[in-house]
Amino acid sequence: MRMLDGQTALVTGGSRGIGAALVRGLANAGADIVIADLPMQDNEAAAIKAEVEELGRTCRLVHMDVTDEANVKDAIAEAGRIDILVNNAGILKAMTLEHLDQKTWDAHFDVNARGVLFVTNAVLPQMRERKSGRVINIASLAARQGIATEGHYAATKAAVVTLTRVYAQEVGADGITVNAICPGIILTEMAKNKLVGEDRDRWTQATSLKRLGDPSDVAGAAIFFASPLSNYVSGQALNVCGGLYFH
Ligand SMILES: NC(=O)c1ccc[n+]([C@@H]2O[C@H](COP(=O)([O-])OP(=O)(O)OC[C@H]3O[C@@H](n4cnc5c(N)ncnc54)[C@H](O)[C@@H]3O)[C@@H](O)[C@H]2O)c1
């Protein structure tokens, strides 16, 4: 018997990077999976689906753009029962605050913050009806300390941490927990694009563990928040950063 046997987890942006690692981890812990991602991710999503099925779990793909509320509602209706929701979809285009334009600001808030709101609100009615559910939001260490050239991104992730705390209070009476994970620097396409040469060495040395994160490093925290091990934990944000930040 595995910890998540009989549960279904939906992971937004689950076709690559941290999302794909969370899909693998949750499936290994026994969960059936729904990957919710943009149509342009179909090939990568199909590859992860095959991996999950290899483990003996079911895996379905639904197209979802988290910025489009009507599309989110349709995708959640198509997905059916969801016991565990992982709000992972996110974007980052580095830019200093002085050079930031409205389009970039809006795009980050639309995906990273408002997307969490749309998807969570679409899933909550069925969780409330069953009087149980787990919501796990992927925030960022950027929410904790802010990082130069990522001010707009950090602001969206600080919003995610705050939404996590408020949702926890608003839905807890119906047996639903809401928690956040704040990954440090995890080597995905998102991070590789911005981390080159000296910058990469500097960040590596800044971690206590003297290494940057692998997407699989984030999965343990998600399994914890999805499982009975965290029955009495809600509204919390856990840093998964190799000891890069301590608050
Ligand atoms: N990589 C890091 O170092 C790091 C650190 C902290 C937090 N994070 C967060 O982890 C999450 C995953 O990041 P990653 O590094 O794996 O990024 P990634 O770019 O590799 O993957 C992002 C995923 O989100 C999906 N996505 C983007 N816009 C979407 C939309 N509008 N609707 C639906 N899906 C959409 C993409 O298709 C992709 O599958 C993000 O929320 C990111 O902010 C990443």
The ligand as a Tripos MOL2 file, in Angstrom:
@<TRIPOS>MOLECULE
LIG
   44    48     1     0     0
SMALL
NO_CHARGES

@<TRIPOS>ATOM
      1 N1         13.2350   26.3580  -11.7860 N.am      1 LIG1
      2 C1         13.3960   27.0510  -10.6690 C.2       1 LIG1
      3 O1         14.5390   27.3460  -10.2530 O.2       1 LIG1
      4 C2         12.2040   27.4680   -9.8690 C.ar      1 LIG1
      5 C3         12.4430   28.0220   -8.5940 C.ar      1 LIG1
      6 C4         11.3700   28.3990   -7.8310 C.ar      1 LIG1
      7 C5         10.0850   28.2300   -8.2890 C.ar      1 LIG1
      8 N2          9.8710   27.7070   -9.5300 N.ar      1 LIG1
      9 C6          8.4810   27.5500   -9.9560 C.3       1 LIG1
     10 O2          8.2320   26.1860  -10.2610 O.3       1 LIG1
     11 C7          7.2240   26.0970  -11.2670 C.3       1 LIG1
     12 C8          7.7410   25.2620  -12.4240 C.3       1 LIG1
     13 O3          8.8940   25.8870  -12.9480 O.3       1 LIG1
     14 P1          9.9040   25.1780  -13.9640 P.3       1 LIG1
     15 O4         11.2500   25.6580  -13.6320 O.co2     1 LIG1
     16 O5          9.6070   23.7340  -14.0210 O.co2     1 LIG1
     17 O6          9.4520   25.9150  -15.3200 O.3       1 LIG1
     18 P2          9.2630   25.3890  -16.8130 P.3       1 LIG1
     19 O7          9.2940   26.6100  -17.6510 O.co2     1 LIG1
     20 O8         10.2130   24.2800  -17.1220 O.co2     1 LIG1
     21 O9          7.7880   24.7610  -16.7970 O.3       1 LIG1
     22 C9          6.6600   25.5850  -16.6330 C.3       1 LIG1
     23 C10         5.4310   24.8130  -17.0430 C.3       1 LIG1
     24 O10         4.2980   25.6870  -16.8860 O.3       1 LIG1
     25 C11         3.5240   25.6280  -18.0650 C.3       1 LIG1
     26 N3          2.7840   26.8710  -18.2840 N.ar      1 LIG1
     27 C12         3.2860   28.1040  -18.5290 C.ar      1 LIG1
     28 N4          2.2940   28.9700  -18.7600 N.ar      1 LIG1
     29 C13         1.1360   28.2680  -18.6330 C.ar      1 LIG1
     30 C14        -0.2390   28.6020  -18.7520 C.ar      1 LIG1
     31 N5         -0.6310   29.8490  -19.0670 N.pl3     1 LIG1
     32 N6         -1.1700   27.6410  -18.5590 N.ar      1 LIG1
     33 C15        -0.7820   26.3730  -18.2700 C.ar      1 LIG1
     34 N7          0.4950   25.9860  -18.1550 N.ar      1 LIG1
     35 C16         1.4460   26.9320  -18.3460 C.ar      1 LIG1
     36 C17         4.5320   25.3650  -19.1840 C.3       1 LIG1
     37 O11         3.8960   24.8810  -20.3490 O.3       1 LIG1
     38 C18         5.4560   24.3700  -18.5100 C.3       1 LIG1
     39 O12         4.9580   23.0540  -18.6360 O.3       1 LIG1
     40 C19         6.9000   27.5390  -11.6670 C.3       1 LIG1
     41 O13         5.7560   27.9800  -10.9580 O.3       1 LIG1
     42 C20         8.1240   28.3000  -11.2200 C.3       1 LIG1
     43 O14         7.8430   29.6500  -10.9960 O.3       1 LIG1
     44 C21        10.9030   27.3170  -10.3410 C.ar      1 LIG1
@<TRIPOS>BOND
     1     1     2 1
     2     2     3 2
     3     2     4 1
     4     4     5 ar
     5     4    44 ar
     6     5     6 ar
     7     6     7 ar
     8     7     8 ar
     9     8     9 1
    10     8    44 ar
    11     9    10 1
    12     9    42 1
    13    10    11 1
    14    11    12 1
    15    11    40 1
    16    12    13 1
    17    13    14 1
    18    14    15 2
    19    14    16 1
    20    14    17 1
    21    17    18 1
    22    18    19 2
    23    18    20 1
    24    18    21 1
    25    21    22 1
    26    22    23 1
    27    23    24 1
    28    23    38 1
    29    24    25 1
    30    25    26 1
    31    25    36 1
    32    26    27 ar
    33    26    35 ar
    34    27    28 ar
    35    28    29 ar
    36    29    30 ar
    37    29    35 ar
    38    30    31 1
    39    30    32 ar
    40    32    33 ar
    41    33    34 ar
    42    34    35 ar
    43    36    37 1
    44    36    38 1
    45    38    39 1
    46    40    41 1
    47    40    42 1
    48    42    43 1
@<TRIPOS>SUBSTRUCTURE
     1 LIG1         1 GROUP 0 **** ****
